Amino acid sequence: MIKILKKILLIFIFTSFVFSAFSESTKIENLSKFTLKNGLELYVAENHTVPLVYIEIAVRGGGIAQKKENAGLFHLYEHMMFKGNSKYKTQEEIQNAITNLGVTTWNGTTGTEYVNYFFTVPKAKLAEGLEFWNYAIRTPKMDEREFEAEKKVVLSEIQGDKNEQSKILYKFITEKMFPEEPWAGNPGGTADIVENATIKQLKAIQKEYYIPNNAALFVGGDVNPDEVFELVKRIYGNWKKGKNPWKNNVKEYSKSPLSKTEYYVMPYEKLSENMAQIQVIFRGPDAEFDREDTYAIDMLTLAASNPDGYFAKSLVQNENFAIPDSDYCFLNYVTSRRLGEIKVGAVMLAPDQFLPERAKEFEEEIYNSVSGIFPEDEELSEKYMKSIERLLYNNHVYEQETAQGLLSTTRFWWGCADSDYYFDYMKNVSEVTKNDIERIISKYFADRKSLVIVLVNPSVYERTKDDYIQNGYVEINRSEME
């Protein structure tokens, strides 16, 4: 009897060991996490609604991995992924393979914190889909002729960005808020770097960043997690591990990039002559360095989105601002590893009437409006906090409705923080107190110098240009992109 019990115990221990070695708890329903011996992370979302499988592979890189001398080459590398590899020698062969897989849409993107590639295949093509990205990610051909041709494509995109006002504005803000390394926020790159790029440079990026311990696979749909893991282990298991590219790459940019509040105006063609937009940008928390602050700022952001809340009402009720209603006010923050920004703004009517002065008054009022978001009464404040927490929870659940939605969300957090940030998100948010929010309001709004930008129709700007000059505003124009 004792021997039998010992055998049962040994079997239990062995089974538990094998399971824990292969699958890790994620705290997210229907989402499994595995880690291969080479460091490749695998996230599998099980959803049997339709016989399709979403497959995505991501690499930590992009903007924040760039140096001044290679800004834009992660973007160029992304393009070269589709130009041939050891199995599919040409772009045409790659396109035929994608067609044969039954893929209708596919793409790759280069962001500030990761580069990712993705498509959806029929359930029966799971193994072939995994193999497709295996060849693409590990054995890109880097043909010299294709390389020179693709340079022209990327250069064309960069040139097009110089004529896109939203891109001009984005680049300008990035340069102001992250003056130490503005290219970290510009993964698209610059023309001179791309024009003079070499295949040797791209291979250096591949060697340093395109390694399994800096990558993750996201697979979801009509699949069995354990079966996916076995396939991935067979296909990607011999991918050679590399040195951690982030070990000596810990860069925290200044939380006070501006010595004083700066005022700018930009003639913006997409705005009508009847309205203008005010943007006030503050340096925000970074997930890599200010993780606890990111939870509190998320709570603050959602509280500010309440159309009946104090933040919006206080701004709308100020007649000088001429804000149509609370839907035209915003306080935004997007979690970022190192490039945290908080944007507060509003749309104002009557843009030809003292708008430079009104924008300054708006900037000065932000701290008061944000500080009054939560009721002074402790009981009411607690109820308000709980209501915000419920909204976050609802958003959290909504993101998980489809396998692709769940995996895209997981990949976002994996890139801008890590997967544990996502898995523990609701727990950490629920622990945020009113005192925590008051602390981050003081930390990020009270004494911080901000960037104030007025976007106004060009015709209106020409009529009121002298007023902006007299109030110390500087014009943002296309030359800012050069």
N, C-alpha and C positions, 0 to 999 in steps of 0.2 A: 504493500500500500504506500509506504514511504517512498519507494523507488518510483512508483507511478506519479506521485505528487511532484517529485523532483523533476521528472520528465516534463510534466505539464508546466511547471514553473520555468524550466529552461526554454521550452517552446514559446511561452509567453514573453520571456525576456528577449529572446531572439527576434520574435515577431515585432515587439515594440522597438527594438534597436533598428531593425530594417526600416520600419515605417518612419521613425524619427529621422533616420539618415536620408530618406528620400523626400518626404513631404513635411513641410513646416506649416504650423498654424498661421492663418492670416487674419482671423477674426472677421472675415468677410464671407458671407454665405455664398457657397458655390464657387469660391475662388481658392485654388491650391497654389502653393509655392514650392518649387524644387530648386536645388542648387547642385549643379554638376561639380565634379572634382576639380575641373579647370576654372571654376568660379562663375561660369555662365548661369544666370538666374532665369528660371522658367516660371511664368505665371499662367495658370490654366483656369479659364472660366467655363463652367459646365452649364449649357443651356440648350435643351433639346427641342426648342420650338420649331426650328426649320433645319433641314439637312445641309447646313452651311458651316464653314469654319473660317474665322478671321485669324490671320497670321500677321504678326508685326515683329520686327526686330529693331531694337534701338541701341544706340551707342552714346554714352556720355561724351559730349564734345560740343562742337558749335562755337558760338560766340565767346563764352568764358574760357575756352581752351586756346583761343587764338593768341598769337603774339603780333606785334605791330608788323613784322615782316611777312606774316602769312595770313593776314586777315582776308577772309573770303575763300580760302582754300578748302575748308570743310564743305563749303557750298559747291565748289568745283568738284570735289571728290564725290559728293552725292550724285552729281550728274554722270560722272564716269562709271558709277555702279551699274548703269543700264547700257553700257557700251560694249560689253563682252566680258567673258570670264573663261575659266579653264574648261567648262562644259559647253556653254553657249558662246561661240567664238565672236559673234557679231551682234550688233543691235537688232538686226533682222531675226537672228536665231532666238534672241531673248524675247522679242515680240511674239514669235511663233509659239514659244514655250508658254508664254502667258496666255495666249489664245487657247492653246490645247488644255491648259489647266481650267478653262472655263471662267477665267477672271474677266469681269466687266470693267472694274475700275481699280487702279493701282497708283501708287505715288510714293514719293519720298520727300521729306522736308528737312531743312536745316534751321534749327532755332538757336536761341542763345545758350541752351543748356544741354541739348541732345540733338542727334540726327536720327531720324526714324524712317523705316520703309515698311509698306504694308499692302495687303490685298485680301480679298475674300475668295475662297475656293469651295467647290462642292465637297461634301463630307468624304466622298470616296477618293479625293485628291489630296488628302491631308499629308501623307508621306511625301508626295511629289512637291507639294507646296513648301514643306519644310526644307526639302533638298534644294529647291530653287533658291531660297534665300541663303542657304549654306554656301552655295557656289558664288553667289553675288557678293556676300559679305567677306568671304575668305580669299577668293581668288580672282579679283578684278583684273582684267587683262592690261589696262593702261596702254592701249595702242597709241603711238605717237601721232598718227594722222587724226584719229578720233579726238585725241586730247586737244590738238590745235583747233579743231572744228568746234569742240565744246566750249573752249575758251570764248569764242565769239558769241555763243549763246548766252553765257553768263555775263559777258561784257554788255550785251544788248539789254539784259535785265537790269544791270547796274545803271546804264544810261537812261533806261526808262524810269528808274526810281528818281532820277534827278528832275524829272518833270512831274512827278506825283507829289502833290502838296502834303499829303499825309505822311509820306516817307521823308520829305524834307523836315517836317515838324518832328517826327520821331527821332531822326538823326540829331537834330538840334538839341532836343531835350536830353538825349543820351550823352552828348558831348558836355553839356552843362552839369549834369548830375553825376557823371563818372569821368571827370577830367583826367584821372590817372591812366585809364585804359578805355577810352571811348569805343574802341573797336570790339570790346567784349559784348556790347549791346548791338553790334551791327554784323550779324553773321553773313549778310549778303556780300560784304567785302568792298574793296575799292578797286578801281579800274587798273591802276598801275601795278598792283600786286598780282591780280589775275592775269594781266597781259604778259607779265614776265615770269609766270609760274613755270615750274619744271615738274616732270614726272617724279624726279628724285624727291622733291618736297612732298608730293602726295604719298609716296611710299613711306616717307618718314612719319606722316600722320597715321598711315595704316599700321605701321609697326608699333607706334606708341599708344594709339587709342582704339583701333579696331582689333581688340583682343577680347577673349571671352569673359575675363574678370572685370571688364569695363562695359559689358553688354547685357542685354536681357531679351528674352523671347516672350511674346505675349500671344497665347493661342486660346481661342474660345469659340464656343458654339456647340454643335452636336458631337461632343467628344467625351472620351473617358480619360480623366487626368493621368492615371497610372499608365495607360497605353501611350498617351502623348509623351510622357516622361521617357518611356522606353525607346520610342522613336527618336526623340531628341538626343538621348544618350548615345544611340547608335550613330546618328548623323553628325552630331556636333561634339561628341565626347573626345575626339582626338585633336580638337582645335587647341593649339598650344597656348598656355597661359603666359601672360607677359608681366612686366613690372607695373606696379600701380602708378598710373600717370598723374595722380593727384597727391601723391605722398609729399612732394615738395612744392605743391602748387596751391598754397593756402593764402588767398589774397582777399583781405577785407578792405573794401573801398571806404573812403571817408564818409562819415555820417553827416558831415557839415561841409559839403563841397562849395557852398556859396558864402562869401564873407559878408554879404548883405542881400536883402531881397532885391531881385532884379526884375525889370518890367520890359516886356516885349509886345510887339503887335505884328500880326501877320495878315496881309490881305489874302482872303480865303475865298476862292471862286465858288465853292459849293454852297456857301451861305447866301441866303436871300438878303435883300437890302433892308428887311424888316427886323432882323435879329442878329445877334452876335453871340459868340460863346466865350466864356471866361474859363481858363484852366489855371489852377494853382497847384504846383507840383512840389511835394516835400520828399526828402530822402526817407525811405521806409525801412522796415526790418528785413533782414536776410535770413532765410531758413538755415543757412550754414552757421550763422553766428548769433542770431537772435530768435531761436526757435520758439521760446515761450511767448515772445511778443507777437509772433505771427498768429497765434490762436486768438489773442485778445483783439488784434486789429481786424480779424475776420468777424468777430462779434460786433465790433464797432461799425464796420462797413455795412453789415446787415441791418443794424439798428438805424443807421442813417438812411437806408433805403425805404424805411417805413414812411409812406406819404402823409400819415397823420402824426408823425413824430415831431419832436421839438426841432431837430436839425433842419428839416425841410420847411416846416412852418415858419421858423424864425427868419429864414432867408426870404421866403415868399412874402411875408408880412412887411418886410422892409420896402416901402414904396420906391425908394431911390433905385433899387435894383431892377424893378420892372420885370420880375420873373413871372411868366404866365401862370404856372402852378407848380406843385411839388414834384411832378414828373420831370420837370426841367432842371432839377438839382441832382448832383451825384457826388458820391465819395467812393472811390474805387481803389482796391489794392489787389494785386495778383501775386501770389506767393512765388518768390524767386530765390534761387540759391544765393546769389550775390548782388543782384540788381534790383533790390526792393525800392519801389516808388509808391507814394500815396498821391492820388490825384483828386482834387476837390474842384467842382466847377458848377456852372449854371449857364443856361441860355437867357439872355436879356433882350427885351424889346427896346425900341427907340435907340438904335445904335449910334445915331448921329447927335445924340443929346448927352454931352458930358460923360461919355463912356469911359475915357481914361481915368477920370476921377472916381466913377462908380466902381470900376474894377479894383482900384486901390482900396476903397472902402470895403468891398467884398472880401478882399484878402485879409483885412484887419478884423473882420467880423467872424472869420472861420473859427478861431479858437473858442470864442464864446458860444457859437452854435454847436460845436462838437462837444464842448464841456457840459452843455445842458441837455444832452441826449437822454440821459436816464433821470427818472423822477427822483426828487430829493427824499421822498418818503421811502423808507427801507422796504416795506412790504410791497408797495407798488413797483419799486425797482426790481425786487426779486421776481415778481410775476413777469415783468418785462423781459428780464434775462431768460426766463424759462420759455417765453414765447419765441424769442430769437433762437434759442437752442432747438426748439421744435422745427422751426423753418430750416435750419441747417440740416437737421436730421432728415426732413422730407427731401431736401435737395440731394442728400447723401444716398437715400434710397432710390430716388429717381435716376441717378447716374448708373445704378446697377441693373436697370430693367433689361438691357440687352447685353450680350457678351461683349460686343464691340465697345459699347459705352463704358462698361465696367473696366475693360482692359485699357481703353484710352485714358480713363481717369487714373488707373494704377500707374500707367506709363508716365503721365504728367507728374505725379508725385514722386515716382522713382527718379525722374530727371531733375526736378527742382529741389528735392530734399532726399528722400529715400522711401522705400515702400513701408517701412515701419511708421513713418510720419502719417501715411494714409490709414494704416491699420488701426492706429491708436488715436486717430483724429477726433472722433466723437467723444471719447473718454477725456481727452485733454481739453477740448472745447467746453465740455460740461463742467470742468473744474475752474473755468475762468470766472473771476468775481468782479464786482463793480470796482473794487479797489485796483484790480489788475488793469481794467480799462482806463481808470483815472490816471494810473501810472503811465500808460503808453500815450495818453493824450498829452500829458505833461512832457514826456520824453520826445515825442515826434512833432508836436505842434507849438508848444509854448514859446520856446526861444529859437526855434529853427528858422533860418532864412529860407525863403521859398522862391520859386521861379513863377512869375505871373505872366501869362500869355493871353492876349486878346486876339481872337479870330474874328475878322470882320469882312464884309463884302468889299471888294476892291473899289467900287464906286463910292461907297460910304467913306472908305478910308481916305480917298483923295480929297473929299470935301472937308474932312476933319483932321487931316494930317498935322496941321500946326498945333492942334490941341495935344496930340500925342507927344510931339517934340517938346512942347513946353512942360509937359508932365514927366519928362525923362524917359520916355519909351524909345526903344530901339527896334527898327524894322527887321523882321526875318524875311529873307527872300531866297531865291534860287542859289545865289552865290554861297549860301551856307552849306550847300552840298558839295562844293568843289574841294 
